[in-house]
């Protein structure tokens, strides 16, 4: 019995010697980049700590204890403690639509650009019915202006003083800027922020990954598709200046399984505007589907937008400026009417652990006009002297002028990405073909010489533009705190304009 007691005492003593408390120190790093991961949780039993800004940590533990390390955005890992150790964390597999975000969005601490991101929660806190620029104006360095005075209808955005024709705008990786003027017509896309997952604003000249080159910056809107639960939502609201909004949306959640998700939305926003004669009507329908299968994910989106907006651009008489009432008086000067369709297919293929391929194919079609009443106009101004034997060049008439644009453009944006150790390499490009038909019609003539003419086309021209882009983007981690970035681009534009005989 004494021998057994002595043996047990010796065994326990040796176990305590082998499991003595030691100071364990180490570093948590990103497995792909080797950069320290701050804020990682290190837990062993009832004790724990977190890594500092450079990823370092220290903890008093029994040798041989298990350590579990976790961090948002990374897969958790469990290892056996040792006195000095380096623990690598693998980036978590990003489900669904997120993979499309990482391919061309600025990353904090990595991307050499001034940018900010509006999350879905931030958008929801500010958005009700306004056009996109009015919400973007909540960010530093961003200014917005509304023609109607209450954020509906025609709105404009500027970044650091650069107006929007100097800003590249994308919706789900599809360029929205007009191919001829590079303007952005937000009014065509009513209620798109209801679907937005986030909006990223980059200030200043950017690189190839964040849209077409632009001096003022870029805006990239990503809409969400996948939802955790199936839902159907009806929204109705009203406000000042005759503003009303009706909306119905549906999200399939997991109804079709884990691989397929569907969303749809139908909206209408109408307002009289703060300014007189600035009524606007915006109608929109969107449909999106996402399919995740194995190493490939595909997202299809369709957005249809219609707008009819009244605008008053003419000035007032000098004698009326000082009169508060007279300077507000105007008439229905211009009516803008446009219908646009945006279709896109985003695909992402995981080729290996270190390489991936992302491709966007898109088609954008538009048709519309803006019209205005014109008074006392010369026949010469509208080629009306060519259609009547009794019409003379010095004759004048009142008329309704309508200028049309019918256009479409389509393109493909491929991008191949390599991530290995401290290197990231992106190779890609864009091919885009545009064609637009411009023509003007006049009607409702007051002159008796034109009484038999219902409508006359006084000009027409067609334009085409083909754009070709190639780029290479390289990021290399020289040290944990120093990145080297190189960006090479080749851009070619070819224009052609044909004046049609009248």
Phi, psi and omega in degrees: 000318178295323180294321180294319179297318179296321180295316179295320179296318180295321180295316179294322180295318179292324179295320178294324178296320182286341183243040181290154179284127179229162177271112180266128178227156181179197183217140176260124183231157173287128185296332182272320186259339184077005180278142179300143180255111180280154173073015178284140179273127178243115186232137174219106182064238182266001182244157180189171178202188177222155181284150180279192185298336180258004177094359182278153177207163172213147185202139177271118184219165169284135178300141181088000179287154175275139176241130176250125182245131180218152179200138178302130180096356180231156174283134178294152181220143178240128181225167177270132185293143172220168187300313177233132185206153172238124184248124180263135177250132176269139178300138180293147175294122185270120184284153168053229191293339185302328183297332179284336179287315186293335184292331185217032176244148177293143183245127180303134178079356182238311184285125180279067181206152175274119183210164174215156183233127174269116180282170179299322179293320179293321177297315181297329181289335184248335190270137170226303181216352190293158171290161187307315183305326183293331177279322178296334182294351176284350181267150180300139176079005182245130181235143181229151179224138181241128179298321184280342179092352179231018173089005177251166179072218183288124178224156184224152179229147174226149179237119181053036177090350178275123180286169197291345174288350176257011183240133177273127183240132179230146173237110183054044177072010176259125179292131181258346181298140176299135185289342181262314183256348185063016175284165177235127182252085183299331183299337179287346188238059182297137173066021180292338180289344175295334180261354189291130173277321172193165177229125179252131181246119177250131184259135178084181182294129181252192179250186190297330189287343189248039175103176179299148182300134178209142183290322188280333183141195180214153177230125181235116180258126177247124179265147182271152177234303186287132175232153181289322185234151175290137179210155174225126187233134172246132181231133176220135180205159177215157182205198183294159175059038175067027183277129179222145178222131174234136183207142174226133182221154180221138174230130188284340184059232180257020182302323182259021180093184183282342187269330187242131176227145182225139173225154177208151180211140175232125187223153170216130177235128181225140181206147174279343181080156177290319179280146178297146176061036177235044178294144178219145176228123179234127177234141184213145172226131178229147178219138180214145177220141179232135177234124178249117180222110178061243183261013180228143176228135181234139177230124175249136178224142173227131180229121178245127182227134177234140177220145172224114189230136173263138182222147175237107183253344183291149180282179178249161178293147181301324181291343184266351186297321184279352180262117185303322183280315184294324182289346176268347181286138178200184177230171179292097189278306186228146172235127179250129184224122185209145176232126182230145178235132179234119178237139180211151174231113177257127180231142178225129181240128175270106185280323178201186179294337184244353183231148178212161179228129181236135183221138176237126174243133185218157175219128179233128180233144180213152178205131179177184184206166163229141186231156179207149174279133180239141186238137176061040183269141180291144176302324181301323184299335185235021179059023182287341179290351183267355188246359181217132180293337182264000181271137179239157183299330182271004177286152179230161180203154167272149183200170173251118181258133179229120179255125186254152168220126174235116185218169173200153172210149180218158183193176178223139182231091177272151178208125178251132185234134175240128175237117182211122181051245183263006186249139167230128181233129177238127176237134182189195181180189177207139172237126184223136178237129183233144172214138182220142179245119180249132175205157182234135178240145174235147183203183178054054183284143175269339182288135182294331180297339184250019185298331182271358182261118178280316183204143182223131178269117186257353171200157174197135173210152179243149179224144175231152179211124177247129183239138180228130182226136171232143179212155172226129183232125184234133173233127180229130179275101178290315175221183180295335184242003184231122178246142173249130182234135176229140183222121179240135180224144170234123183231132178226131176237138177231121182252154172208132180230134181236123177274121181276137178292143179257000000 
